[in-house]
Amino acid sequence: MHCPFCRHPDSRVVDSRTSDDGATIRRRRQCPECGRRFSTAETASLSVLKRSGVSEPFSRAKVISGVRKACQGRPVSDDQLAMLAQRVEEDIRSSGQAEIDAHDVGLAILQPLQELDLVAYMRFASVYQSFDSLSDFEAAITRLREESGGPHEAAQDGSHGPVRTEL
Ligand SMILES: [Zn+2]
């Protein structure tokens, strides 16, 4: 692997370790030309099987762009979106599958998005789960109220606002 600093075409591994969950190998490399060190990570490839039957590499950028649409006008930062996408990827990888259905990627997005912003969650879920009547929304809102009415309520920072005024 070439050096990212000086583009020297070779580098040597000075340290190699497996992450705690065993899903990643990190290598510390040193460039023999400029002497600088950098890290590489090796993970099993993860592909997403689309409804069309085509499979493509899992992409955090695609998760982010899908969720970003649902977050329009909401107080959700790029950092939060990046963290959500990372969590989605980790959740999927921890399942140990090499290929995952696109539908299951959507499923993996729902929980972290619910924790991030309830309105964005409702938008995403309504499209993803094909809500086609008011009763679908009512059922989802009832469930969210029940979940947020529990011991988690104190953890809500108030920036989410009540769902009822937003819909
Ligand atoms: Zn170098």
Boltz pocket constraint, residues with backbone or C-beta under 6 A from the ligand:
constraints:
  - pocket:
      binder: B
      contacts: [[A, 3], [A, 4], [A, 5], [A, 6], [A, 7], [A, 8], [A, 31], [A, 32], [A, 33], [A, 34], [A, 35], [A, 36]]
      max_distance: 6.0
